[in-house]
């Protein structure tokens, strides 16, 4: 039976779409329109108490039992281990992969997300916050540049879930004021991933539902307002 993917076309959602396409695992998409507040519906909260996409339900989990998972990094590890691919087999390579996966989860995702919030979505311009996160985005690109100047992929010689986790956040760099020409190793890596057919399929998942134009007041409330802080 296919894996259910509860998701929306965001960088974190695209991580899982890409991994499933790369691994050739069958899946069905359950759209969760986060701008419309669908992440707060009981059926989604039954899968993830954190009301954040993505989440998955695999009817054929460990021991043939159903398993539900949230947190995109945990999902990527699960999918890679289920398929036996996209994580290096040697111990050193495996730990390098997990290290750079955690770097994305704890650094790139949150910091790039805060850049987007204060530069695009915040109702007021806060120069301190804008400057802080712009500098952090630049710094994190420098970290990637150093690593990718030394190895073809983040984990080393092999393309892995560390690359899959990071690519959707580095994609569309103009949204973060980044010129990838200033980071040639990152650009080489980015372009190689973007050319992969599975990646191209992955980023097209729910692309027709991608937000266009300005965020509405209702979307702002569902994404950033008091709604997300209600006791459930």
C-alpha positions as CSV (number, residue, x, y, z in Angstrom):
1,X,0.0,0.0,0.0
2,X,1.3,3.5,-0.7
3,X,2.6,5.8,1.9
4,X,0.3,8.7,2.8
5,X,2.1,12.1,2.7
6,X,0.3,14.9,4.5
7,X,2.0,17.9,3.0
8,X,2.1,21.3,1.3
9,X,4.5,22.8,-1.3
10,X,7.0,24.3,1.1
11,X,10.7,23.4,1.5
12,X,10.0,21.0,4.2
13,X,7.3,19.3,2.2
14,X,9.5,19.1,-0.9
15,X,12.2,17.3,1.1
16,X,9.8,14.3,1.5
17,X,8.4,14.5,-2.1
18,X,11.9,14.4,-3.5
19,X,13.0,11.5,-1.3
20,X,10.0,9.5,-2.2
21,X,10.6,10.1,-5.9
22,X,14.3,9.3,-5.6
23,X,13.6,6.1,-3.7
24,X,10.8,5.0,-6.0
25,X,8.4,4.4,-3.1
26,X,4.7,4.6,-3.9
27,X,2.9,7.4,-2.2
28,X,-0.3,9.4,-2.2
29,X,-0.6,13.1,-1.4
30,X,-3.0,14.4,1.2
31,X,-2.9,18.2,0.8
32,X,-2.8,20.2,4.1
33,X,-3.4,23.9,3.2
34,X,-1.5,25.6,5.9
35,X,-2.7,29.1,4.8
36,X,-6.3,27.9,5.2
37,X,-5.6,26.4,8.6
38,X,-6.0,22.8,7.7
39,X,-3.0,21.9,9.9
40,X,-5.3,22.4,12.9
41,X,-7.9,19.8,11.8
42,X,-8.4,16.8,14.1
43,X,-7.4,14.3,11.5
44,X,-4.1,15.9,11.0
45,X,-3.5,16.5,14.7
46,X,-4.1,12.7,15.2
47,X,-0.9,12.2,13.2
48,X,1.3,15.0,14.4
49,X,0.7,16.9,17.7
50,X,2.9,19.7,16.4
51,X,0.5,20.7,13.6
52,X,3.3,21.2,11.1
53,X,3.7,19.6,7.7
54,X,5.0,17.2,6.5
55,X,3.8,14.0,8.2
56,X,3.5,10.5,6.8
57,X,1.5,7.4,7.4
58,X,3.0,4.1,6.2
59,X,0.5,1.2,6.4
60,X,3.4,-1.2,6.0
61,X,5.8,0.1,8.6
62,X,8.2,-1.9,10.8
63,X,6.9,-5.5,11.3
64,X,4.1,-4.8,8.8
65,X,2.4,-2.5,11.3
66,X,1.1,1.0,10.5
67,X,3.4,3.9,11.5
68,X,2.8,7.6,11.6
69,X,5.7,10.0,11.6
70,X,6.2,13.8,11.8
71,X,9.4,15.9,11.5
72,X,10.9,16.0,8.0
73,X,14.4,14.8,9.2
74,X,12.9,11.8,10.9
75,X,10.8,11.0,7.9
76,X,13.8,11.2,5.6
77,X,15.8,8.8,7.8
78,X,12.8,6.4,8.0
79,X,12.3,6.4,4.2
80,X,16.0,5.9,3.5
81,X,16.2,3.0,5.9
82,X,13.0,1.5,4.5
83,X,14.4,1.5,1.0
84,X,18.0,0.9,1.9
85,X,19.4,3.9,0.0
86,X,20.4,7.5,0.3
87,X,22.4,7.0,3.5
88,X,26.0,5.9,3.1
89,X,26.6,2.3,4.3
90,X,30.0,2.9,5.9
91,X,29.8,4.3,9.4
92,X,31.8,7.4,8.8
93,X,29.7,8.3,5.8
94,X,26.5,7.6,7.7
95,X,27.4,9.9,10.5
96,X,28.5,12.6,8.1
97,X,25.1,12.3,6.4
98,X,23.3,12.6,9.7
99,X,25.5,15.5,10.8
100,X,24.7,17.6,7.7
101,X,21.0,16.6,7.9
102,X,21.0,18.0,11.5
103,X,22.8,21.1,10.2
104,X,19.9,21.7,7.9
105,X,17.3,20.9,10.5
106,X,18.8,23.1,13.2
107,X,20.4,25.8,11.2
108,X,19.4,26.3,7.6
109,X,15.7,25.6,8.0
110,X,15.1,27.8,11.0
111,X,17.4,30.7,10.0
112,X,16.2,30.8,6.4
113,X,12.6,30.6,7.7
114,X,13.2,33.6,10.0
115,X,14.7,35.5,7.1
116,X,11.6,34.9,5.1
117,X,9.3,35.9,7.9
118,X,10.9,39.2,8.7
119,X,11.7,40.2,5.1
120,X,8.4,39.1,3.6
121,X,5.6,38.3,6.0
122,X,6.1,40.3,9.2
123,X,3.5,43.1,9.5
124,X,6.2,45.6,10.4
125,X,9.7,46.2,9.2
126,X,12.2,45.5,12.0
127,X,15.7,46.4,10.8
128,X,17.5,44.6,13.6
129,X,15.7,41.3,12.8
130,X,16.1,41.7,9.0
131,X,19.8,42.4,9.3
132,X,20.4,39.6,11.8
133,X,18.8,36.9,9.6
134,X,20.3,38.2,6.4
135,X,23.7,37.9,7.9
136,X,22.9,34.4,9.2
137,X,21.8,33.3,5.7
138,X,25.0,34.5,4.3
139,X,27.0,32.8,7.0
140,X,25.3,29.5,6.4
141,X,26.0,29.7,2.7
142,X,29.6,30.2,3.5
143,X,29.5,27.0,5.6
144,X,28.0,25.1,2.7
145,X,30.5,26.6,0.3
146,X,33.4,25.4,2.5
147,X,32.0,21.9,2.7
148,X,31.1,21.6,-1.0
149,X,34.5,22.9,-2.0
150,X,35.9,19.8,-0.4
151,X,33.4,17.1,-1.4
152,X,30.9,16.6,-4.2
153,X,28.0,16.1,-1.8
154,X,27.3,17.1,1.8
155,X,27.9,13.6,3.2
156,X,31.0,13.1,1.0
157,X,31.2,11.0,-2.1
158,X,27.5,10.0,-2.2
159,X,24.3,11.9,-2.8
160,X,22.1,11.5,0.3
161,X,19.2,12.6,2.3
162,X,21.4,15.4,3.6
163,X,21.5,16.9,0.1
164,X,17.7,16.3,-0.3
165,X,17.0,18.1,3.0
166,X,19.1,21.1,2.1
167,X,18.3,21.6,-1.5
168,X,14.7,22.9,-1.2
169,X,15.9,25.6,1.2
170,X,18.8,26.7,-1.1
171,X,16.5,26.6,-4.1
172,X,15.2,30.0,-5.3
173,X,18.1,31.9,-3.7
174,X,16.8,35.3,-4.9
175,X,14.1,35.0,-2.2
176,X,16.8,35.4,0.4
177,X,18.9,38.0,-1.4
178,X,21.5,35.4,-2.4
179,X,23.5,35.4,-5.6
180,X,24.8,31.8,-6.0
181,X,27.5,33.0,-8.3
182,X,29.2,34.2,-5.1
183,X,29.2,30.6,-3.9
184,X,30.5,28.5,-6.9
185,X,30.6,25.2,-5.0
186,X,27.1,25.6,-3.7
187,X,25.9,26.6,-7.2
188,X,27.6,23.5,-8.7
189,X,25.9,21.3,-6.1
190,X,22.5,23.1,-6.5
191,X,22.5,22.8,-10.3
192,X,23.5,19.1,-10.2
193,X,20.5,18.4,-7.8
194,X,18.1,20.5,-9.8
195,X,18.9,18.5,-12.9
196,X,17.9,15.2,-11.4
197,X,14.5,14.0,-12.8
198,X,13.3,12.8,-9.4
199,X,14.0,16.2,-7.9
200,X,12.1,17.9,-10.8
201,X,9.1,15.6,-10.1
202,X,9.3,16.2,-6.4
203,X,9.2,20.0,-6.5
204,X,6.2,19.8,-8.8
205,X,4.1,18.1,-6.1
206,X,1.2,20.4,-5.4
207,X,2.9,23.2,-7.4
208,X,-0.5,24.3,-8.7
209,X,-1.4,25.1,-5.1
210,X,1.7,27.3,-4.5
211,X,0.9,30.7,-3.0
212,X,1.0,33.5,-5.5
213,X,1.1,37.2,-4.7
214,X,0.6,38.8,-1.3
215,X,-0.4,36.8,1.8
216,X,-4.0,37.5,3.0
217,X,-4.9,38.5,6.5
218,X,-6.6,35.1,7.0
219,X,-3.4,33.3,5.9
220,X,-1.3,35.5,8.1
221,X,-3.4,34.6,11.1
222,X,-3.3,30.8,10.4
223,X,0.5,30.9,9.7
224,X,1.7,33.4,12.3
225,X,-1.1,34.6,14.4
226,X,-2.7,33.5,17.7
227,X,-4.5,30.5,16.1
228,X,-1.4,28.4,16.2
229,X,-1.1,29.0,20.0
230,X,-4.5,27.8,21.0
231,X,-4.7,24.8,23.3
232,X,-5.8,21.7,21.5
